[in-house]
Amino acid sequence: MSKTSLSKSASSKKSSGAQQLIGDIAPKLAELTDRVLFDDVWERKELSKRDRSLITVAALVALQRPEQLRFHLGFAVQNGVTKEELIEAITHLAFYSGWPTAMSAIMVAKDVLLKP
């Protein structure tokens, strides 16, 4: 496929979330997010997307990453994790990653999960 064909097919695709959020300032990071993280890592068969979501949410809670947690809570629900399971995971993590970490995460979860 020629470069022209590649650019036409790439531009005809819907912009990804990463492209919309950071493509203007960090196009390579947006590309790596799409191609490596979501097109490769998230598609590996060794773990279900549901399991990957639960693991990711746990890591983001423990590492105190509320900006990323906001997206991944919604993504986890799309991947089959229930709201009750997410709340229980955050409660469980209070004893492993710290009470303040869980309290911050539950406030993000309240905002994301209780939206109509």
Backbone hydrogen bonds, N-H to C=O, Kabsch-Sander energy under -0.5 kcal/mol:
donor,donor_aa,acceptor,acceptor_aa,energy
6,L,2,S,-2.5
7,S,3,K,-2.7
8,K,4,T,-2.2
9,S,5,S,-2.6
10,A,6,L,-2.7
11,S,7,S,-2.5
12,S,8,K,-1.5
13,K,9,S,-0.8
13,K,10,A,-0.6
20,Q,16,S,-2.4
21,L,17,G,-2.5
22,I,18,A,-2.9
23,G,18,A,-0.8
23,G,19,Q,-1.2
25,I,22,I,-0.8
26,A,22,I,-3.8
30,A,26,A,-2.2
31,E,27,P,-2.3
32,L,28,K,-2.8
33,T,29,L,-2.4
34,D,30,A,-2.2
35,R,31,E,-3.4
36,V,32,L,-1.8
37,L,32,L,-1.8
38,F,33,T,-2.3
39,D,34,D,-2.1
40,D,36,V,-0.8
41,V,36,V,-2.7
42,W,37,L,-2.5
43,E,40,D,-1.0
44,R,40,D,-0.7
44,R,41,V,-1.2
47,L,44,R,-0.6
52,R,48,S,-2.6
53,S,49,K,-2.5
54,L,50,R,-2.1
55,I,51,D,-2.5
56,T,52,R,-2.7
57,V,53,S,-2.8
58,A,54,L,-2.2
59,A,55,I,-2.4
60,L,56,T,-2.6
61,V,57,V,-2.5
62,A,58,A,-2.6
63,L,59,A,-2.3
64,Q,61,V,-1.4
65,R,60,L,-2.5
69,L,65,R,-2.4
70,R,66,P,-2.1
71,F,67,E,-0.8
72,H,68,Q,-2.4
73,L,69,L,-2.4
74,G,70,R,-1.1
75,F,71,F,-2.2
76,A,72,H,-2.2
77,V,73,L,-1.7
78,Q,74,G,-2.0
79,N,75,F,-1.6
80,G,77,V,-1.7
81,V,76,A,-2.6
86,L,82,T,-2.1
87,I,83,K,-2.5
88,E,84,E,-2.3
89,A,85,E,-2.4
90,I,86,L,-2.2
91,T,87,I,-2.3
92,H,88,E,-2.8
93,L,89,A,-2.3
94,A,90,I,-0.9
94,A,91,T,-0.8
95,F,92,H,-1.3
96,Y,93,L,-1.2
97,S,93,L,-3.7
98,G,93,L,-0.7
98,G,94,A,-0.6
102,A,98,G,-2.0
103,M,99,W,-2.6
104,S,100,P,-2.3
105,A,101,T,-2.3
106,I,102,A,-2.7
107,M,103,M,-1.4
108,V,104,S,-1.5
109,A,105,A,-2.8
110,K,106,I,-2.6
111,D,107,M,-1.7
112,V,108,V,-2.6
113,L,109,A,-3.4
114,L,110,K,-1.4
115,K,112,V,-0.6
